[in-house]
Amino acid sequence: MASPGRYADVHQDPQGAGDARPTALQIIKDEGVEGKLAGKVIVITGASSGIGVETARALSATGATLFLAARNLEKANRNLAGILEPGRVSLVPLDLDSVKSIRAGAEQILSASKGQVNLLINSAGIMGIPERKLTEDGIEAHFSGNYLGFYLLFQLLKQSLLASVTPEFSSRVVIVSSSAHRAGSLPASDDYNFEKSEYNHEAAYNNAKLAAVYLANRIEHLYGSQGLHATSLHPGAINTDISRNLPKEALDAIMTNPYVLKILKSPAQGAATTVWAAVGKEWENKGGKYLEDVKEADRGEDDGQTFGVGWVKQTYDPEEESRVWKDSFKLVGLQEQ
């Protein structure tokens, strides 16, 4: 069983958003990294709303240089008012549904950072698209927005992450997945776009979040020995813009469920596990684990419950991780490395 961690007690009996569970900024303070990461470079995707904003706000307190990738710059400017700082905390236009945009965003980041990237955090996501939708590159939207876009961004920044490793500070990749991966099952290599099976937005989301877990596991397997580590995580149940595509009746059913209301977190609390994975001493020089509630997840029941607790049989599957990794090279137009 994983260590219960310092925040175990406050997670025993949650009382809804804004209760005693830690916020992202509390993690920064508890880890003693306020102003201590000056000279380090952090890249965060999905920084225009929700937990991405709270992740950026907390990590800006470390003094690090932040590149905040966002699709909607107007919304990002509005929501990040107060932390944007020329030369230290800046926005980068980047749409995870576009290979062209990801390449341009990565190039802008590497140019501005002079090739340095210490932390890469994926906090973007999409869910609930009722009808099958393909991106401009022909990729199913959930698979693109929750996994494949970030896979490509990682590949483009990988050499900089490896080159930025020092004996005192390993590089880290943090991938915001979801407990929904517990109900996921990756389709055949020729059916990521639901061309051979019936489309269902819940399955599309669950499967993409499982692929995101596999990405972290694979990064750790391939590069952990070189000082580049990766973790995946469930941020918690949070009512943010990610729910905007769900039918009103479906969202109402979720938001009136007594269990969901009890475990619900505020966006600031939802960013806590992400920030802990990014700067926590616990994750210096190690990775490859699925986290939840600011701790490494314990073994859970194989119940297929999207709001369930703990990792399940498909969370760690080296054979599937390798398959999806190799397939993804082809999907984004890269040569396998």
Number of C-alpha atoms within 10 A of each C-alpha: 7 9 10 14 12 9 14 14 12 14 15 9 13 18 17 19 20 15 18 15 24 22 23 25 24 17 25 23 13 13 14 14 17 19 13 12 17 15 12 18 23 26 23 24 27 26 32 26 22 22 28 30 24 27 30 29 22 23 26 24 18 21 18 20 23 27 28 27 29 25 20 16 17 10 13 23 17 11 16 21 10 9 17 19 13 8 11 16 20 17 24 23 20 26 21 30 25 19 21 13 16 21 18 15 23 22 15 16 24 15 11 12 18 10 16 22 27 26 23 25 29 27 27 27 24 18 22 20 19 13 9 16 14 15 16 12 13 13 21 23 26 30 27 28 24 31 29 27 25 24 21 23 20 20 15 18 21 18 13 19 25 21 16 20 18 12 7 7 14 21 25 31 27 24 29 28 30 27 27 21 29 27 22 23 18 21 16 13 12 10 12 22 23 16 11 11 11 9 16 14 17 18 20 26 27 26 25 32 33 28 27 28 29 30 27 26 26 24 22 23 18 11 14 21 11 15 22 28 30 32 31 31 27 27 24 22 21 24 19 12 13 15 17 14 13 15 12 11 9 11 15 11 10 14 15 10 10 11 14 16 17 15 18 22 25 21 25 23 30 30 32 28 28 32 24 24 27 27 20 18 11 15 18 18 19 17 23 21 21 27 25 22 25 28 21 23 21 17 14 13 14 15 11 14 14 15 18 17 19 19 22 20 11 19 21 18 12 13 8 16 24 16 14 19 18 15 14 19 17 11 15 17 10 12 8 10 6
